[in-house]
Each structure stands twice: as C-alpha cells, then as structure tokens.
Amino acid sequence: MTLAKTFKVTERIGFEVRMETYNLTNSFIGAMPNVNVDNSQFGRAVTQRAGFNGRQFQYTGRFRW
C-alpha cells in the first residue's frame, strides 16, 4: 500500500512525500510444514518464512523540478 502527496514549492519545483508499507495486515507467512511423522508438530507450519519479517514501513521525500 502506498500513500503519496505532492506539494508545490514554486511554479516549477515540487516536493513529494511517500509512505509505503509491505505486509500491511501483518499476515503470517509460514515456512515449510514439518514432514517428520514421528513429531507431534507433523503437518504444521509453526515458523515464519525467512526474509518475511512482518509489517514494514518505508518513508520517502524527494524534490522534483
């Protein structure tokens, strides 16, 4: 999801502010399920997939001319 707003500084120069989010709903993205039939956790994905750290925000500001 992205929110952006552009402000006019002068007639030719503008300033843009952006806020971007990744995984806004903070959804669980599970790793591979346990495939060991002797384990009580068999068939369950109980750990988060590597590289998916939940909700993340990114802020940006830039001048345009």
Secondary structure, DSSP 4 states (H G I P E B T S, - for coil): -EEEEEEESSSS-EEEEEEEEESTT----B-PPP--TTSTTTT---SBPTT--S-EEEEEEEEE-
